[in-house]
Each structure stands twice: as structure tokens, then as C-alpha cells.
């Protein structure tokens, strides 16, 4: 499956994905729909738990962010943005607390799809049953991406995880709001092209900082991509070429920036201190972290 094939599929795109999957697996389409609805329920449960809890993660770096945002005054009077961000962080903080989540496509990027898709649906009063087809389309986009590169931060940086989840979410939101297969795929492309080069630098190797807030940002990113595509804006670079560029950048990315905690935020003085404490080491004699080069 390629993004071009998906883009040129008859509407709705989700039905084309479902038909292809049933042909490949022999599964009954209603069983797939039922399983997808169950997973939407799991996403909703993780959102609700996350919005109500201030329990800290094992490292203590996160755990209160989603509830704090959800309970705070909406100073921008932008309820959709706040909902999308809070939902996304709720799921990822549940992951950091070792709660039950749906990896979509990975645990580190698990908040982006529920943040964007369920956030938009709740904002507009759309029931969960209407989210099944968009979720099937999201899975199809994820499958198309996975054919070109591994969907993991260790393989291609955070662009491979959060970029993929943002693309999947953007396509899902676009179909939910009546977009064509072409619009859905271009939404995915727009989301993906604007994550190219994003490094994976979790502090201490834990999927907490910057991962929790990163899901909040990229859930909104996915909604923005959907809005552009629904207004008939398209990616200038064809979607499969965008995917190829992301894969190429991922292969060129040094290992230190691919989920090893050897670069980026993980190597700041604070990041190193947290890592030392988690490993039971004395952090008083740690090196100063990354060296900033003088500006020319």
C-alpha cells in the first residue's frame, strides 16, 4: 500500500483500507470494526484516568500536566486546543505511570491520535461509533508509512514516531469531517513533512520528557493539517516523496539522536542529573552536558 494508492482510492478511504485488510488477513470486517471500537474505548478510558490523576510517574518528571491544563482557566478561549492538548497528555502520562494505553502507533506517540480525533469529536459532539472508520484510515496510513521505514524513535528519530502518529491523526480527522481520500492523504503529508528531522531525545531514556508535551503539540499539529487539507490546501511535494524524504533523513540521523538518550535534551545538565538519580548515582561530579559552540 502506498499513499498515492490511498489518495486515489474511492471514497471513503477507510472502506478501501478495510477491504484491503480483509483480503490480506481473511478477517471479517465487522470483527475489525468491533475491535477498533474497543480500542477507541481504551483510548477514552486512558484519557479519563489521565485527566483525573496527579500521580507522578516512576521518575517523577511527569504526571500532573494533563489535569493541570484541564482544570486551568481557558485564557485563550480556545476550548478545542485545550481539549486536544489535555487529552494527548492524559494518555501519555498514563503511559508514564505504566497504565493501560493503546500504542498508536507506539507508546511514546500514543496520545496524538486520541488527542486529535477524540478531542475534535468531543468538541463537535460526535459519538464514538462515528470514529471507527477514521481510525481504520489512520491504521492504513500507519501501514503505508511502515512500508518505507520502521515506526520507532530508535530507527528514525521522533519524526518516525510522532510524525507518523500526527500523519495518522490528520488523515483520521480529515475523514471524520467529510474530507475526500485525497484531502486525507494530503493532511497526512502536511503533518509528516513538518516533523522531518525531529530528534528522539528522552531524558534518561524514559518516554516522559519531552514526550508528554510533544504529543500535546503534535495532536494540535494534526488538527491544523486536517484544517488545511479540508480547505483544499495540498502538500507541494507528493505524499510518497514526503515519506521517502522522512525515511532518508531518519537513516542519516546520528545514533545519538535516535532514542539513545545520548543527545538533545537528554544530555543537558538537568537531563544528566535526572538520569544519574534514577540510576542511583551521585550527580555532583557529572560533566556539564552538551557543549555550546560559540557563534561565528
C-alpha positions in Angstrom: 0.0 0.0 0.0 1.3 3.5 -0.9 0.0 6.9 0.0 -0.7 7.5 -3.7 -2.9 4.4 -3.9 -4.8 5.5 -0.8 -5.1 9.0 -2.2 -6.7 7.7 -5.4 -9.0 5.2 -3.6 -12.7 5.6 -3.9 -14.4 7.4 -1.0 -14.5 6.7 1.8 -10.8 5.9 2.1 -11.4 3.9 5.2 -13.5 1.4 3.4 -10.8 0.8 0.8 -8.3 0.2 3.7 -10.7 -2.1 5.4 -11.4 -4.1 2.2 -7.6 -4.5 1.5 -7.0 -5.6 5.1 -9.8 -8.2 5.0 -8.4 -9.6 1.7 -4.9 -9.9 3.2 -5.9 -11.3 6.6 -9.1 -13.1 6.0 -10.7 -11.4 8.9 -14.4 -10.4 9.0 -14.9 -6.6 8.5 -17.4 -6.4 11.4 -14.9 -8.1 13.7 -12.3 -5.4 12.7 -14.8 -2.7 13.3 -15.7 -4.1 16.7 -12.1 -4.3 17.7 -11.4 -0.8 16.6 -14.4 0.5 18.7 -13.0 -1.4 21.6 -9.6 0.3 21.2 -11.4 3.7 21.0 -12.9 2.8 24.3 -9.5 2.0 25.7 -8.3 5.4 24.5 -11.2 7.1 26.2 -10.6 5.3 29.4 -6.9 6.4 29.4 -7.9 9.9 28.7 -10.4 10.0 31.7 -7.9 8.4 34.1 -5.2 10.8 33.0 -7.4 13.9 33.3 -8.3 13.0 36.9 -4.9 11.9 38.2 -1.9 13.8 39.6 0.0 10.7 40.4 3.6 11.0 39.4 5.4 8.7 37.0 8.2 6.4 38.3 10.8 9.1 37.6 8.7 11.9 39.0 9.2 14.0 35.9 5.5 14.0 34.8 2.1 13.1 36.0 0.2 16.3 36.8 0.3 18.1 33.4 -2.9 16.9 31.9 -5.0 17.5 34.9 -3.4 20.9 35.5 -4.2 22.0 31.9 -7.7 20.6 32.1 -8.5 22.4 35.4 -6.8 25.7 34.4 -8.8 28.7 33.1 -9.0 28.7 29.3 -7.2 32.0 29.0 -7.2 31.9 25.2 -10.8 31.0 25.0 -9.8 28.1 22.7 -11.6 25.1 24.1 -10.7 22.8 21.1 -6.9 23.4 21.5 -7.0 22.9 25.3 -9.1 19.7 24.9 -6.8 18.2 22.2 -3.7 19.0 24.3 -5.1 17.8 27.6 -6.4 14.5 26.0 -3.0 13.9 24.4 -1.0 14.5 27.6 -3.5 12.4 29.6 -2.8 9.4 27.5 1.0 9.8 27.6 1.0 10.4 31.4 -1.0 7.2 31.8 1.8 5.5 29.8 4.4 7.0 32.0 2.5 5.7 35.1 2.5 2.3 33.4 -1.2 2.4 32.9 -3.2 0.8 30.0 -3.0 2.7 26.7 -3.3 2.0 23.0 0.1 2.3 21.2 -0.8 4.3 18.2 1.5 3.5 16.6 3.9 3.5 19.6 3.6 4.0 23.3 5.7 7.2 23.1 3.3 8.7 20.5 0.1 7.2 22.0 -1.5 10.5 22.8 -1.6 12.1 19.4 -4.4 10.2 17.8 -6.8 10.2 20.8 -5.9 13.8 21.5 -6.7 14.9 17.9 -9.5 12.5 16.9 -11.4 12.2 20.2 -10.7 15.8 21.0 -12.3 17.0 17.8 -15.1 14.6 18.1 -16.0 15.6 21.7 -15.7 19.3 20.7 -18.3 18.7 18.0 -20.4 16.2 19.8 -19.6 13.3 17.5 -20.2 9.8 19.1 -17.5 7.2 19.3 -19.3 4.9 16.8 -18.5 7.6 14.1 -14.8 7.4 14.9 -14.4 3.7 13.8 -13.9 4.4 10.1 -11.4 7.3 10.7 -9.5 5.0 13.0 -9.3 2.4 10.2 -8.0 5.0 7.9 -5.4 6.1 10.4 -4.3 2.4 10.6 -4.0 2.4 6.8 -1.8 5.5 6.8 0.4 4.0 9.5 0.7 0.8 7.5 1.8 2.8 4.4 4.4 4.6 6.4 5.7 1.4 7.9 6.4 0.0 4.5 9.1 2.7 4.0 10.7 2.8 7.4 10.4 1.5 10.9 8.0 3.4 13.1 10.2 3.9 16.1 12.4 6.6 17.5 15.3 4.2 17.7 15.1 3.7 13.9 14.5 7.2 12.7 14.2 9.7 15.5 11.0 11.1 16.8 9.9 12.1 13.3 9.2 8.3 12.8 7.0 8.1 15.9 5.3 11.5 16.5 5.5 12.3 12.8 3.7 9.0 11.9 1.1 9.5 14.6 0.5 13.1 13.6 0.0 11.9 9.9 -2.3 9.2 11.0 -4.3 11.5 13.2 -4.5 14.2 10.5 -5.9 11.7 8.0 -8.4 10.5 10.5 -9.7 13.9 11.5 -10.0 14.8 7.8 -12.2 11.9 7.0 -14.2 12.4 10.2 -15.1 15.9 8.9 -16.1 14.7 5.5 -12.8 15.0 3.6 -12.0 13.1 0.5 -9.3 10.4 0.3 -7.1 13.0 -1.5 -7.7 15.5 1.3 -7.0 12.9 4.0 -3.7 11.8 2.4 -2.5 15.4 1.9 -3.4 16.1 5.5 -1.1 13.2 6.5 1.6 14.5 4.2 1.4 18.1 5.6 1.7 16.7 9.1 4.5 14.5 8.2 6.6 17.0 6.2 6.6 19.4 9.1 8.1 16.8 11.5 11.1 15.8 9.3 14.3 16.0 11.3 12.7 15.8 14.7 15.1 14.0 17.1 14.2 11.5 19.7 15.9 12.6 23.0 14.0 11.3 26.0 15.6 12.3 29.3 17.1 9.2 30.9 15.6 7.1 28.2 12.2 7.4 29.7 9.2 8.2 27.5 8.3 11.3 29.6 10.3 14.4 28.8 9.8 15.8 26.2 7.4 13.1 25.0 4.3 14.0 27.0 4.2 17.7 25.9 5.4 16.7 22.4 2.2 14.6 22.0 0.2 17.7 23.0 1.9 19.9 20.5 1.6 17.4 17.6 -2.0 16.5 18.3 -2.8 20.2 17.6 -0.4 19.9 14.6 -2.5 17.1 13.2 -5.7 19.1 13.6 -4.1 22.0 11.9 -3.0 19.8 9.0 -6.6 18.5 8.7 -7.9 22.0 8.6 -5.6 23.0 5.8 -6.4 19.9 3.7 -10.2 20.4 4.2 -9.7 23.9 2.8 -8.2 22.1 -0.3 -4.6 23.1 0.5 -2.2 20.4 -0.5 1.4 19.3 0.0 3.5 20.7 -2.9 5.8 17.6 -2.6 3.8 14.4 -3.4 2.9 12.4 -0.3 5.0 9.4 -1.1 8.0 11.6 -1.8 7.5 13.3 1.6 7.5 9.8 3.2 10.7 9.0 1.3 12.4 12.2 2.5 11.5 11.4 6.1 12.9 7.9 5.7 16.1 9.2 4.2 16.6 11.7 7.0 16.0 9.0 9.5 18.7 6.9 8.0 21.1 9.8 8.1 20.3 10.8 11.7 23.2 10.0 14.1 22.5 7.4 16.7 22.9 9.9 19.5 19.6 11.5 18.3 17.6 8.3 18.0 16.2 7.3 21.4 19.6 6.5 22.9 19.5 9.4 25.4 23.0 10.4 24.1 22.0 13.7 22.6 19.5 16.5 22.7 17.6 17.3 25.9 18.8 14.0 27.5 22.4 15.4 27.6 21.6 18.7 29.2 22.9 19.2 32.7 19.4 18.7 34.1 18.8 15.7 31.9 22.1 14.1 33.1 21.3 14.8 36.7 17.9 13.1 36.5 19.4 10.1 34.8 22.1 9.8 37.5 19.5 10.0 40.2 17.4 7.3 38.5 20.4 5.1 38.3 21.3 5.7 42.0 24.5 7.6 41.2 26.0 10.7 42.7 25.3 13.5 40.2 27.7 16.0 41.8 30.6 15.1 39.6 28.7 14.9 36.3 30.0 16.6 33.2 28.2 19.7 32.2 26.3 18.1 29.4 26.3 19.4 25.8 28.9 21.9 24.8 27.5 25.0 23.1 29.7 26.1 20.2 30.5 29.8 20.0 28.6 31.7 17.3 30.7 32.8 14.4 
